[in-house]
Amino acid sequence: MGQSILKSRLAQISVAAAGTAVAGEFKINPFDGDIFRIALGSSAFLLFLLLMRHLPYIITGMATGIVVLLFRTTMDAVWDSGLTLVQSLTSHFSAMVYYMVFALLMSLIKGRIDSFHPLVLGGVAALIDLLSNEMELLTRLIVLDSATFRLNEWTYLMAIAVLRTYFTTGVYSSISVSQLRITQREQTRRIEQMLGFGSGLYGEVFYLEKSIGTLENVTLSSYELYRNLKAEEEMPRYSRQVLEITQQIHEVKKDSQRILAGLVKLAEREVTSDMPISDILRFTVKSNAKYAEMLGKQISFSINHTSDYTTDSYIPLLTLMNNLTANAVEVIQGKGTISLDMYEKEGNTLFTVTDSGSGIPERDLELVFEPGFTTKFNEEGVAATGIGLSHVRDIVHSFEGEITVQPAFHSGGAMFQIIVPTAQLRKEE
């Protein structure tokens, strides 16, 4: 592992050094002759350092300086500049010093780059550029005995440094913003997946808890029957059989409890500590719009809410709203509309899900929340399990709320309304 990381860093340092050397050949000469070059090399090097902050800056600067020196010397030989090898090395030696000094000064602010405002970062980078240029000029003065620049040339040099560094930091900021947006989109996608998983899991846990309660009651009844049969002298064989059944039911209950314990741990891994009601409605619409598309239906969704607050009971609410909205999607044939509404009234929060489906016959309005009742059949005529709406009712009751259904006369479908005390949902500030 350590060797692969080292190889990766060496490869990245090589890319930064080679890229800087090549970019350095795209240059302008603001002064007479070829005494000093303003090239893209320094801009490319700064960008590499900003984007590859995991690299050791000083080593990267040394490697870049050496590669630039050798690259420019090689180019002089290829293009037959008329310089000897020693003259070429001497001429470009100061460029090597520039990159080494630049990397050294950048290493001093490496740990604070993220805390700098982009404008401040551009100004600091411009100062580092100027100081590195000073060292390059000083090296030229010592090695080549070249003359210093006039005042107007120094002013021009500083202006170029400022423009160059601000351009580079601007490009870096744009890249950072793009990466941040990509990261946020990915995080949003994962949160949505976790919310969908959490709401579905909450429903399964809720019903498994009810089933365990039922198993407990059956176990007690079965054991009571065993005791009664045992007291009868003529039925010892039946009493033993009932006892065996009781033991088997008890084992099923214990297995269910172990499964429930694992599911509860998963359900308690919340994505966030709380969520606004408006976000719950938006997520419900988004997930069910995909469901409608999967079923090949053209459904127009709308959200209306006159109030909004934060709740830490977002998983149960998502379970409720997803169940009702998914049912609405399923009853609509081909094309239709679904509206999700939320408002507060007299200390209660009211949610409604209204669809433009075929509606529910009046004779069935009182039965829709009973376990086993369903109006949905598949192509073979087999009925659905019919536990969805009874599930919704039980969750609503756990919040001390009520759920009702009535015809939606304006749309021709049905309107489900949930009424929950706001105090049960609103998170205390």
N, C-alpha and C positions, 0 to 999 in steps of 0.2 A: 504493500500500500504506500509506504513512504517513498519507495523508489519511483512509483508511478506518478506521485505528486511532484517529486523533484523533476522528472522528465517533462511533465506538463508545464511546470513553471519555466524550465529552460527553453521549451518550445515557444512559450508566450513571450519571453524576453527576446528571443531571436526574431519573432515576428515584429515586435515593437522596434527593435534596432533596425531591421531591414526596411520596415515601412517608413521609418523616419529618414533613413539614408536616401531612399528613392524619392520621398516627398521633398527632400532638401534640394533636389535638382530642379524643381519648379520654383524659380526664384526671380526676384527683381534686384537690380543694383541701383540704389538711390544716389550713390556717389560715383564720381569719375573712376573709371578703371574697374578692377575686380578686387578692390581692397576689402570691401565688406558686403556681404550678401544678405538680403532680406528674403528668406525662403519659407516654404511651407513646412520645412522640416521641424522647426520649433513648435509650430501649431500642432502638427501631427504628434510630436513627442508629448506635448502637454495633454492632448486628448487620450493618448495611450495611458499616461499616468493616472488620469482621472477615472478611466474606465477599468483599469487593472490595478486597483489599490491593494490587492492581495500580494502583488509582487514587491520584492525588496527594491525600493527606489534607488538607493545608492548603487547597488549591483547593476540594476537596469541602466542607470546613467553611464556607468563605466563601460558596459557592453555596447551601448548605443554610440558613445563617443569613439570607441575603437573601431566599430563597424563603419561609422561615417568617415573616419580618417582613411581606412583602407579602401572604402568604396570610392571616395573622391580621388584618391591616388591612382586607383585602377582606371577610373574614367579619364584622368589626365594621360595615362599611358595609351589607352585605347584611341582617344581622339588626338593623340600626338600633339600635346600642348607645348612641346619644346622644352619642358622642364625636366631636369634630372630627377631620379627617384628621391634623392635627399631634398632637393628643392620643393618637390611636390609634397613630401611629408611635412616639411617645415611650413609650407604655405597653409596647409590644412590642420596643423597641430592645434591652432587656437580654437577651431570648431569642436575638436574633441573636448577641450577644456570647458567650452560653453555648456555642452550637454551634461558633463559631470557636475559642474557647479549648479546648473539648473535642477538636476535631480537631488543634489544635496540640500538645496534650499527648500525644495518641495517636500522632502522628507520631514522637515521641521514642522510643516502644517498638515501633514498627512492625516493625523488623528482628528483634525478639526474641520476637514473639508465639508462634511455633511452639515456642520453647524453654521457655515458661512451662507449668507444670502448671495444669490448669483452675482449681484452687482459688486458685493464685497469680494467674492472669490475672483472676479475678473480684475479688480484693482490690485489684489494681493499677487495674482499671477503676473500682472503687468510689472509690478515692482520687482518680482523675481526675475522676469525676463530682462529688465534693465540692468539689474545687478550682474546677471550672467553675461550680458553684452559687455559690461564694464570689464569683467575678468577676461573676456575674449580679446577686447581691445588692448588690455594691459599685457596679455600674452603676446599679441602681435607686436606691441611696442618693444617687448624684451627680445623676442625671437627674430623679428624682421626689422626692428628699428624703424617702424612706420610712423608717420606723423599723426598727430591727434587731429580730430575733426573740428571744424569751425562751429560757432555757436548755433547758427541756423541749421546746420546739419544735425547737431545733437537734438534740437527741437523736433526735427523731422523724424529722427530715430525714435524718440519717445512717443510721438504720435503713432508711428507704425506699431510699436510694441503694444500700446493700449488697444488699438484697433484689432491687432492680431489675437491678443489674449481674450478680449471680450467676444470676438467672433467664435473662438474655440470654446469658451465657457458657455456661450449661447447654444452651440451645437450639443455640448455635453448635457446642458439642462433639458434640451428637447428630447434627447435620448432617454434621460432619466425619467422625464414625465411620461414618455411612451411606455417604458418598462413598468412604471408604477400603475398605469392604466391597465396594462395587460395583467399584472399581478392582482389588481382589484377585481377585474372581470373574473379571473380564475377563482379568487376567494369567494366572490358572490355566487358563482356556479356551485362551488363546494358547499357553501352555506345552504343554498336552495336544496341540494341533494340531501344534506343532513336534516333539514327541516321536513322534507317529505318523508324521509326514513323515520324521523322522530315521531311525526304525527301518526304514521301507520303503526309504529311499534307501540305507541301509547294506547291505541285502540285494542291491540292484541293483549297487552298487559291488563287492561281494564276488564276484558272479557275472561281472561284466564283467572283473574282474582275471583270473579263471580263463579266460575266453574269449580274452583277449589272450595268455595263456600258451599256449593251444591253437593260436591263430593263429601264434604264433612257431614252435612245433614243426612245424606244417604247412608254413610257409614254408621252414624248413630242410630238411624232407623233400623238398619240391617242387624246391628248388634242387639237392639231391643227385641227384634223379632226372634233372634237366636235364643235369647234368655226365656222368652215366652214358650218357644217350642221345646226347649230343654226341660221346662217345668212339666211338660206333658209326657207322661210315661210312655205313651204309644208312638211318639214321634222322635226318637233319638237320632234316627238316620237323617231326617230332614234338618234337625238342629245342627248336626255336624256340617251338612251341606251349606246351610246358611252362614255358619261360622267361616267356612272356607271362602265364600263369596265376600263376606265382610273383610276378611284379611286381604283379598285381592283388591278390593276397592281402596283399602287403606294404602296399599302399595302404590296404586295409581295416583292417589292424592299426594304421597310423598314425592313421587317423581315429578308431578306437576308443580309442587312447591319448589323443587330444585330448579326446574326450568324457569319458573316465575322469578326466582332470585337472580338468575343470570339476565333475564330480560329487563328487570328493574334496573340493574346496574347500567345496561346499555341505554335505557330510557332516561336515566338521570345525567347522562353526559350531554348537557345542554350546549347548544352552539353559542348562545349568548345568554346573559342573565335576564334580559327583558327585550320587548319588541313593541313598537307602536301598533295600535289597532290597524292603522292605514296600511302598514307593511304586510300585516296578516291578510288583509283583503287583496292586496296586489299580488302576493304570492299565490293565493288561492286561484285568482283569475289566470295567472301565468301558467300554473301547472295544469289547470283544467282546459285551458286553450290548447295546450299540447295534446291533452287527452282527446278533445274533440277532433283535432286534426288527425290523430291516429285512427279515429273511427270514421274518418271521411265526412265529417259534418261541418257545415258552415254556420258557426254560432258566433253571434256578436255579444260580447260581454261589456257590462258597464258597472262602475263603482260609484256610489254616492254615500258620503258620510258628512254629517253636520258637526261631528265632534271627533276628537282624537285624543288618546292618552296612551301611556305606556303600561304594559301588563307583563307580569312574569309567568302568566298562565297561557303563554302563546301556543304551547304544544297541544293542550286540550282544545283550545279555540280553533287551531288549524285542523285538528281531527274533525270537529263539528262542521266547519265550513267546507272542508274538502269533501266530506261525505255527502252533505246536502247538494253541493254544486255538481259533484260527479253523478249523483242520481238525476239531477236536472239535465245534464249532458246526455245521459242514456235514454231519457224519455223523449227527447226531441228527435223528430224524424227528419233527417236531411238538413234543414235550415231552421234557425230560430234565434231567440234572444234569451239571455240570462242576466238578471240584475241583482247585484249585491248591495244592500243598503245597511247603514248603521247610524243610529242617533241615540241620544240620551233623553229620558223623560221620567220625571218624578223619582229620581234616585236609581233608576234602572237603565241598563244598556240594552237596546233592542237591535237585533240582527234579522234581516229578512233576505231570503233567497227566492226570487221570483223567476219562473220560466214560462216559455210560450209553448210548452208541450201539450199533450192531449188532456191534461188535467186528471183529477181523481174523482170518481163518482161520489156523489154525496153520501151514499150508503156506506162507503168505505172510509170516510174521513175519520171515524172514531176507531177504526181498526188498524190504521197504517203503522202505529207505533207498537203493535203487539208482536211479540216474537213469532216468527213463522209466517207472518202475513207478507205477501208480495203480489205485485201486478206484473212482474217482469218474467218472461219465459224466453228460452232460447229457441233456435230454429226447430229443434226436435220436440218442443213443447214442455221441456223440463223446467220447473220453476227454480228461481234463484233461492238462496238460503233464507232470505227474509230476515236477517238479523241486523241490517244496517240501521234502520230508523229506530228500532228498539235500543240499539247501541247509542245512538245520538240522544235519545230521551234519557237514558240512564246517566250519561255524562252531564247533560243539562241539569238533572236533578242533583248531581253531586255538587253543583254550584248553587243549589237552592233556587234554581230557575225553572222556567216553564217553556214548553215548546208546543206550538199549535200549527195547524195547516188549514187553509181555506182556499176556495177557488180564486184565481186571479182573473177577474172579469175583463180587465183591459187587455190582457195578453192571451187569454184563453187557456192558460195553464194552471199551475198551482203556486201558492205562496206559503212558504214555511217561515214562521216567525219564532225567534228565540228571545226570551226575556230573562235577563240575569241581573241581580243586584250589582250595581256598579262597584260597590265596596268589595265584592268578591273578585273583581278583575283588576281594578286600578291599583297600580303599584304605589305604595306609600313613598312620598318624597323624603 
